[in-house]
Amino acid sequence: MSVPIYAIVELLIRLEEYNPKIGNYKDHAITEKNVRVTTSTGHILFPLSLVMNQFHSPEAIDETTLKLMAVSYSPM
């Protein structure tokens, strides 16, 4: 399975508003339900459904979800 990389990059850009330390996209790995994204400063685990929502209907992702994702970031 593959996901559009630009949807991941867009999510990272959106999350920078809530956590400016997230860094830039470097790589990702897909599991059955998640996308583990490596950035220039750490990593973050996105549910696959969130990445696909960003691709198909980004306006449906609410602020609460973005904030929760931003705090789940793990620095190196």
Backbone hydrogen bonds, N-H to C=O, Kabsch-Sander energy under -0.5 kcal/mol:
donor,donor_aa,acceptor,acceptor_aa,energy
7,A,4,P,-1.2
8,I,4,P,-1.1
9,V,5,I,-2.5
10,E,6,Y,-2.5
11,L,7,A,-2.0
12,L,8,I,-2.4
13,I,9,V,-2.4
14,R,10,E,-2.4
15,L,11,L,-2.4
16,E,12,L,-1.4
17,E,13,I,-0.5
17,E,14,R,-0.9
18,Y,15,L,-1.5
19,N,15,L,-2.0
22,I,19,N,-1.6
26,K,38,T,-2.5
27,D,38,T,-1.8
29,A,36,R,-2.0
31,T,34,N,-2.9
35,V,46,F,-3.1
36,R,29,A,-2.8
37,V,35,V,-0.7
37,V,44,I,-3.2
38,T,27,D,-2.7
39,T,42,G,-3.1
40,S,24,N,-1.7
41,T,22,I,-0.6
43,H,74,S,-2.5
44,I,37,V,-2.2
46,F,35,V,-2.9
46,F,44,I,-0.6
48,L,33,K,-3.0
50,L,47,P,-0.8
51,V,47,P,-1.6
52,M,48,L,-2.2
53,N,49,S,-2.1
54,Q,50,L,-2.3
55,F,51,V,-1.7
56,H,52,M,-2.7
57,S,53,N,-2.9
60,A,57,S,-2.1
61,I,58,P,-1.6
62,D,60,A,-0.7
66,L,62,D,-1.8
67,K,63,E,-2.6
68,L,64,T,-2.3
69,M,65,T,-2.2
70,A,66,L,-2.4
71,V,67,K,-1.8
72,S,68,L,-0.8
72,S,69,M,-0.7
73,Y,70,A,-0.9
74,S,43,H,-3.1
76,M,41,T,-2.6
